[in-house]
Amino acid sequence: ECSKGTYVRQLAADIGERLGCGACITQIRRVKAGPFAIQEAAHLCDVNESHLRNWQG
């Protein structure tokens, strides 16, 4: 878990620089943002008007 001010790509670059070998991020997947978690997400193709009406946001 990291704070919203954490720059993961820069963190990897800094670690690589310190190790003297370089480093980069090839993929980042956000699994949580605030109260929203990926486990509770719906695929966009599955969202319809009733989902929007029933959303408790």
Residue pairs with C-beta under 8 A, 6 or more apart in sequence:
1 32
2 8
8 25
8 28
9 24
9 25
9 28
12 23
12 24
12 25
13 22
13 23
13 24
15 23
16 22
16 23
16 24
17 23
29 38
30 38
31 37
31 38
32 38
42 51
